Amino acid sequence: MSTSVYPQSPNTMNTFGRKFTLTTFGESHGEAVGGVVDGMPAGVAIDTAFIQQELNRRRPGQSKITTSRNEPDQVEILSGVFEGKSTGTPIGFVVRNTNQHSSDYDNMRELFRPSHADYTYAVKYGVRDHRGGGRTSARVTISRCVGGALAKLALKHLGIDITAYTSQVGDIKVEKNYTELDLALTETNAVRCPDLDKAAQMEQLITEVKADGDTIGGVITCVIKGCPVGLGEPEFDKLNAQLGAAMLGINAVKGVEFGDGFDFANKRGSQVNDIFLAREEAYDAESDSLSPTLPLPTATNHSGGIQGGLSNGQDIYFRVAFKPVATLLKEQQTVDRKGESTTLKAKGRHDPCVLPRAVPIVEAMAAMTILDAFLQNEGCKI
């Protein structure tokens, strides 16, 4: 029997990363959401306008197909920056909550939303903040976007670029490979899809789903360019495992696949092996070794830029599947905290589809993972 003064131990797993870390705090309807980034390399120019721009991409109320909650999401940097550059010390930040409608959740105080974390949190901790989902709310991902923006600023110095986009909503899917798309078009529409014809269809579908009080899922594709060879660890911390864990830690994510993913299952090795092509300048005769920054090219990239759990220098690309939002604005059968059957019709302001606002979150988690892997990789050989 536990001797703790608490019936359950407080959650302590609120830190992401090893060398580059993000510790987050806050709830949807609390005073603020924020965090502390540690391990940020010193001397990186901190572009606060860029950080705010990343938050603006995630903020609510940005289009008619997202929640109407009106939050400015203005970030305040509290420490770790001097004369516009990182000092190498912890960077603290906070984003104030200003537009909570907590009374919208009064009818959820005693009920558990189907497929939501209400029930699991209540059982695990014995207490639950029902207002907007509390700590389970996607609003907490604000901290990830700030941490990801800082990571992107550092990765820029390394020539590493990360772009994500909505590639599927419901049964509407972008059929083209990312290499056939102009990814610069991603931010030109509310859905954040670079295929403009598909974007229009996706937006129409989300509008119809919203009008019905329902929600819809989809897929986000992420592309990482410029990674050197050798990021990741050979056994339990393979780079794809690190990225997979980062993605699966995002609200509503249910699946991740790299490269050809599940399509590998019905193929032969002769069909999907990525054949190496000659590149003589990749070999350094003086050190008798291959360069990590001049990767050997491959004829194809079925592996998605990761082989043996390590980056191979090609584009890393993967897909992230999101389930439909659990909170519906239509009546559902459920139970209350006593286990008795009842019905619930949610009130308030909710996203009919998380995909458009989740794009910058996917990028943020990828950026923090890659920077963390890069910092772990330093000094792996002499």
C-alpha positions in Angstrom: 0.0 0.0 0.0 1.3 3.5 -0.9 2.5 5.6 2.0 2.2 8.8 -0.1 0.1 11.6 1.3 -1.6 11.7 -2.1 -4.0 8.9 -3.2 -2.1 8.9 -6.5 1.3 10.3 -7.3 1.4 13.6 -9.2 2.4 13.4 -12.8 6.0 14.1 -13.4 6.4 13.2 -17.1 6.0 16.7 -18.5 9.5 17.0 -20.0 10.4 16.2 -23.6 13.9 15.5 -24.9 17.4 14.7 -23.6 19.9 17.3 -24.7 17.3 19.8 -25.9 14.4 19.7 -23.5 11.0 21.3 -23.1 9.1 21.2 -19.8 5.5 22.4 -20.1 2.8 23.6 -17.7 -0.7 25.0 -17.8 -4.3 24.0 -18.6 -6.9 25.2 -21.1 -8.8 27.3 -18.7 -6.1 28.2 -16.2 -4.2 31.5 -16.0 -1.6 30.6 -18.6 0.2 28.0 -20.6 4.0 28.0 -20.7 7.2 26.2 -20.5 11.0 26.1 -20.0 13.4 25.1 -22.8 16.8 23.9 -21.7 19.8 22.9 -23.9 19.2 25.7 -26.5 22.6 26.3 -28.0 24.1 29.7 -27.1 24.4 32.5 -29.7 21.3 31.7 -31.8 19.5 34.8 -32.9 16.0 34.6 -31.3 13.5 36.0 -33.8 10.5 36.7 -31.6 8.4 37.6 -34.6 9.0 34.2 -36.1 8.1 32.5 -32.8 4.8 34.5 -32.7 4.1 33.6 -36.3 4.4 29.9 -35.4 1.9 30.4 -32.6 -0.4 32.3 -34.9 -0.5 29.3 -37.2 -1.8 27.2 -34.3 -4.0 29.8 -32.6 -7.8 29.3 -32.5 -10.2 31.5 -34.5 -8.0 31.8 -37.5 -10.7 30.6 -40.0 -14.3 29.5 -40.3 -13.3 25.8 -40.1 -11.6 26.1 -36.7 -12.9 26.7 -33.2 -14.1 30.3 -32.7 -12.3 30.7 -29.4 -10.6 34.1 -29.8 -7.2 34.1 -28.2 -4.2 36.3 -29.2 -1.7 33.7 -27.9 0.9 36.4 -27.3 4.1 34.8 -26.2 6.3 36.4 -23.4 9.9 35.4 -23.3 11.0 35.5 -19.6 14.6 34.4 -19.6 17.5 32.9 -21.5 17.8 35.6 -24.2 20.1 38.6 -24.1 20.4 41.3 -26.8 18.4 39.1 -29.2 20.5 35.9 -28.8 20.2 32.7 -26.7 22.5 32.6 -23.8 22.6 28.9 -23.4 20.6 29.1 -20.2 17.0 28.0 -19.7 14.5 29.9 -21.8 11.3 30.5 -19.9 8.1 31.6 -21.6 4.4 32.1 -21.0 1.2 32.6 -23.0 -1.8 34.0 -21.1 -5.3 32.6 -21.4 -7.7 35.4 -22.0 -10.9 34.1 -23.6 -12.1 31.1 -21.5 -15.8 30.3 -21.4 -15.6 27.8 -18.5 -19.4 27.7 -18.0 -19.7 26.0 -21.4 -18.3 22.9 -19.7 -20.6 22.8 -16.7 -22.7 20.0 -18.1 -19.5 17.9 -18.5 -18.5 18.1 -14.8 -20.1 14.8 -13.9 -20.0 13.1 -17.3 -17.3 11.4 -19.4 -17.1 12.3 -23.1 -16.9 9.2 -25.3 -13.3 8.6 -26.6 -12.0 11.5 -24.6 -9.4 11.5 -21.8 -12.1 12.5 -19.2 -12.5 9.0 -17.9 -8.8 7.9 -17.9 -7.7 11.1 -16.1 -10.4 10.7 -13.5 -9.4 7.2 -12.7 -5.6 7.8 -12.8 -5.5 11.0 -10.7 -8.8 10.9 -8.8 -9.4 14.5 -9.8 -10.3 16.1 -13.1 -10.4 19.7 -14.5 -13.4 19.5 -16.7 -13.0 23.0 -18.1 -12.0 22.6 -21.7 -10.3 19.3 -20.8 -7.8 20.9 -18.5 -4.3 19.5 -19.1 -5.7 17.1 -21.8 -6.7 20.1 -24.0 -4.9 20.7 -27.3 -4.4 24.2 -26.0 -1.4 22.9 -24.0 0.4 22.3 -27.4 1.1 26.1 -27.4 4.2 25.2 -25.4 5.3 22.7 -28.0 5.0 25.3 -30.8 7.2 27.7 -28.9 9.8 25.0 -28.2 9.6 23.9 -31.8 10.0 27.5 -33.1 13.2 27.8 -31.0 14.4 24.5 -32.3 13.7 25.6 -35.9 15.8 28.7 -35.3 18.8 26.5 -34.3 18.2 24.1 -37.1 18.3 26.9 -39.6 22.0 27.3 -38.8 22.4 23.6 -39.7 20.6 23.9 -43.0 17.8 21.6 -41.8 14.2 22.6 -43.0 10.9 21.1 -41.8 7.6 21.4 -43.6 4.3 19.6 -42.8 1.0 19.8 -44.6 -2.5 18.3 -44.6 -2.6 15.4 -47.0 -5.9 13.8 -46.1 -9.3 14.8 -44.6 -11.8 12.1 -44.3 -11.8 10.3 -47.7 -10.3 13.2 -49.6 -6.6 12.4 -50.1 -3.7 14.1 -51.9 -2.5 11.4 -54.3 0.7 13.2 -55.4 4.0 12.5 -53.7 5.4 15.5 -51.8 8.1 15.8 -54.4 5.4 16.7 -57.0 3.9 19.5 -54.9 4.8 23.1 -54.3 5.0 23.0 -50.5 5.2 26.8 -50.5 1.4 26.8 -51.2 0.7 25.1 -47.9 0.0 28.4 -46.1 -2.2 29.8 -48.8 -5.4 28.2 -47.7 -7.3 27.4 -44.4 -6.7 23.7 -44.6 -3.0 24.0 -45.1 -2.8 21.7 -48.1 -0.5 22.5 -51.1 -2.8 20.7 -53.5 -5.3 23.6 -54.1 -8.0 21.5 -55.7 -7.9 19.0 -52.8 -7.7 21.9 -50.3 -11.0 23.3 -51.6 -12.7 19.8 -51.3 -11.3 19.4 -47.8 -12.6 22.7 -46.7 -16.0 22.0 -48.0 -16.1 18.6 -46.2 -15.0 20.2 -42.9 -17.7 22.9 -43.3 -20.4 20.2 -43.8 -19.2 18.2 -40.9 -19.2 21.2 -38.6 -22.7 22.1 -39.7 -23.8 18.6 -38.6 -22.3 19.0 -35.2 -19.8 16.3 -36.0 -16.0 15.9 -36.4 -13.6 14.4 -39.0 -10.1 12.9 -38.9 -7.3 13.0 -41.4 -3.5 12.7 -42.1 -0.6 15.2 -42.0 2.6 14.6 -44.0 5.9 15.9 -42.7 9.1 16.4 -44.8 12.5 17.0 -43.2 15.3 18.2 -45.6 19.0 18.6 -44.9 19.6 16.1 -42.1 23.2 14.8 -42.0 23.8 11.1 -42.0 23.8 9.3 -38.7 21.2 11.0 -36.5 19.5 8.5 -34.1 20.7 5.6 -32.1 21.1 2.0 -33.3 18.9 0.1 -30.8 16.0 1.5 -28.7 16.3 5.1 -29.7 16.2 4.8 -33.5 15.4 8.1 -35.1 12.1 6.8 -36.4 11.3 5.6 -32.9 12.1 9.1 -31.5 10.0 10.8 -34.1 7.2 8.3 -33.7 7.1 8.8 -30.0 7.0 12.6 -30.5 4.1 12.4 -32.9 2.1 9.9 -30.8 2.4 12.3 -27.9 0.3 14.9 -29.9 -3.4 15.0 -29.0 -5.6 12.8 -31.2 -2.7 11.1 -33.0 -3.3 7.4 -33.6 -0.8 6.3 -36.2 2.6 7.1 -37.8 4.3 5.6 -40.8 7.7 6.3 -42.4 8.5 6.2 -46.1 6.3 3.6 -47.8 5.0 2.6 -44.4 2.4 -0.2 -44.5 2.8 -0.5 -48.2 6.1 -2.3 -47.5 4.0 -5.3 -46.3 3.0 -6.4 -49.8 6.2 -5.7 -51.6 9.4 -7.6 -52.4 12.8 -6.3 -51.4 13.7 -6.0 -55.1 10.9 -3.5 -55.5 11.7 -1.3 -52.5 15.4 -1.4 -51.8 16.9 2.1 -52.2 19.8 1.6 -54.6 22.9 3.7 -53.8 24.3 5.9 -56.6 28.0 6.9 -57.0 29.3 10.1 -55.4 33.1 10.2 -55.3 33.3 13.5 -53.5 31.5 11.9 -50.5 34.8 10.0 -49.8 37.6 11.8 -47.9 40.9 10.1 -48.7 42.7 11.8 -45.9 40.5 10.4 -43.1 39.5 7.3 -45.2 35.8 7.9 -44.4 32.6 9.0 -45.9 31.2 12.5 -45.1 28.1 12.8 -43.0 27.2 16.0 -44.8 27.7 14.8 -48.3 25.4 11.7 -48.3 25.5 9.0 -50.9 22.4 9.6 -53.2 19.8 6.9 -53.7 17.8 6.1 -56.8 14.6 6.0 -54.7 13.6 6.9 -51.1 11.1 4.2 -50.1 12.8 4.1 -46.6 11.8 7.7 -45.9 15.3 8.9 -45.2 15.9 6.5 -42.3 17.7 3.2 -42.5 18.7 1.0 -39.5 17.2 3.7 -37.3 19.7 6.3 -38.5 19.2 9.2 -40.9 20.8 8.4 -44.3 21.0 12.0 -45.6 17.9 11.7 -47.9 14.6 13.6 -47.2 12.9 12.2 -44.1 9.2 11.9 -44.6 6.4 10.4 -42.6 2.6 10.6 -42.2 0.7 11.2 -39.0 -2.9 10.0 -38.6 -5.3 12.0 -36.5 -8.6 10.7 -35.2 -11.8 12.8 -35.2 -12.1 15.2 -32.3 -14.0 13.4 -29.5 -16.2 16.4 -28.4 -19.3 16.5 -30.6 -21.9 19.2 -30.7 -24.6 16.5 -31.1 -26.1 14.1 -28.6 -24.1 11.0 -27.6 -24.7 8.2 -25.2 -22.3 8.1 -22.2 -22.1 7.5 -18.5 -21.5 9.7 -15.4 -18.9 9.5 -12.7 -21.1 6.9 -10.9 -21.1 4.7 -13.9 -24.8 5.3 -14.7 -26.0 5.7 -18.3 -26.9 9.2 -19.5 -26.6 11.4 -22.6 -24.4 14.4 -23.4 -24.6 17.2 -25.9 -21.5 19.3 -25.6 -21.6 23.0 -25.7 -18.8 25.5 -26.4 -16.3 26.1 -29.1 -14.6 23.1 -30.6 -12.6 22.2 -33.8 -14.6 20.1 -36.3 -11.2 18.9 -37.6 -7.8 19.3 -35.9 -5.7 19.0 -39.0 -5.3 22.6 -40.0 -4.1 23.7 -36.6 -2.1 20.5 -36.0 0.3 21.2 -39.0 2.5 23.6 -37.0 2.4 21.2 -34.0 3.7 18.3 -36.1 6.5 20.5 -37.4 7.3 21.7 -33.8 7.7 18.1 -32.5 9.8 17.1 -35.5 12.0 20.1 -35.0 12.6 19.4 -31.3 13.3 15.8 -32.0 15.8 16.4 -34.8 17.7 19.1 -32.8 17.8 16.8 -29.8 19.1 14.0 -31.9 21.7 16.3 -33.5 23.0 17.4 -30.0 23.0 13.8 -28.8 25.1 12.9 -31.9 27.9 15.3 -31.2 31.1 13.5 -30.3 29.9 10.0 -31.4 33.3 9.4 -33.1 36.8 10.9 -33.0 
